[in-house]
Amino acid sequence: MNEAEFIWMNGDIVRWEDARVHVLSHALHYGSGVFEGIRAYETERGTAVFRHQDHLARLQRSGELYHIDLPFTLEKLREATHELIRRNNLRSCYIRPIAFRGYGEMGLFPLNTPVDVVIAVWPWGAYLGEEGQKHGIRVKVASWRRMSGDSFIPQAKACGQYLNSILAKVESAKAGYDEAIMLDVHGHVSEGSGENVFVVRDGAIFTPNASCSILDGVTARSVKQIAADLGFEVAERHISRGELYQADEVFLTGTAAEIVPVREVDDIPLGPPGELTQAIQKRFFEAIKGQREEYLEWLDFVDMGDPAPRAADERVVS
Ligand SMILES: Cc1ncc(COP(=O)(O)O)c(C=O)c1O
């Protein structure tokens, strides 16, 4: 793990090694937490958090869906993230806010247990590798189905739900693939273990619709906007497993992975990254680097100021 120096915990900035929780924290036992994955990029105009408000709004919504009310306003969390990036002096980083049931009571009824909020930031390169981002990855359709909306809330980014993704991820890795794509319980393509899926066929772009147990990805939303700006409409519809095999291009999107071409599905070659994938990738990378005016509203610029702690403002709890 690429450690940074400080972590924000319940309003204080603490040293990385001091950011600890009790072993009887509720979330550790029952998965009762919600989180986000966000990235900050170095741009020509300074460090900027990509679609910060959208991610924080999803964090709040995920919490509401699982009865976890955030004890901080979104603006406070936004400011805390800026401060943390500044204090860690990171020009670009991955950002992980998490709100979880902490230490208080055991048992499944969670509402008497306090909600802790932590934000961590650290340098994290391409999640599926730089090679993969450039030349494409090999994916396996998992034997595990993406959780059904009858049992969980797939639209929420909730801790315990990731056991589902982990089963698919481990299965694909053990079989020698880079990533898994899960089908939903009805057999439609749903999503990767931590990414949304896009399919290109005959110049048309498809992605699973909201009824396919997907997380409403912030990167996917950006890709839909970019595709529209490039003159392509993205159709949201059911996609069958066979359509992955017949596709001209398939790519995955996510904050950690960014945009990753798929070059093989279940050992069926799709070829090198296609034209459309590359055009969308190029526009996306220009957007996150602040090189295109039309997407500047996606960037939340951080005032990096003076990274050294000031005596009057010393809040490090050691
Ligand atoms: C299960 C799952 N689906 C999709 C995504 C992509 O979402 P986003 O683009 O908002 O990161 C993620 C990552 O957050 C994820 O964990």
The ligand as an ORCA input file, in Angstrom:
! r2SCAN-3c Opt
* xyz 0 1
  C     -19.532     -2.318     -8.295
  C     -19.089     -1.087     -9.016
  N     -19.650     -0.782    -10.189
  C     -19.279      0.314    -10.881
  C     -18.323      1.166    -10.400
  C     -17.954      2.395    -11.174
  O     -18.420      3.543    -10.532
  P     -17.651      4.936    -10.594
  O     -17.438      5.221    -12.036
  O     -18.574      5.877     -9.950
  O     -16.375      4.756     -9.861
  C     -17.713      0.886     -9.172
  C     -16.720      1.791     -8.598
  O     -17.058      2.637     -7.805
  C     -18.116     -0.266     -8.466
  O     -17.561     -0.568     -7.293
*
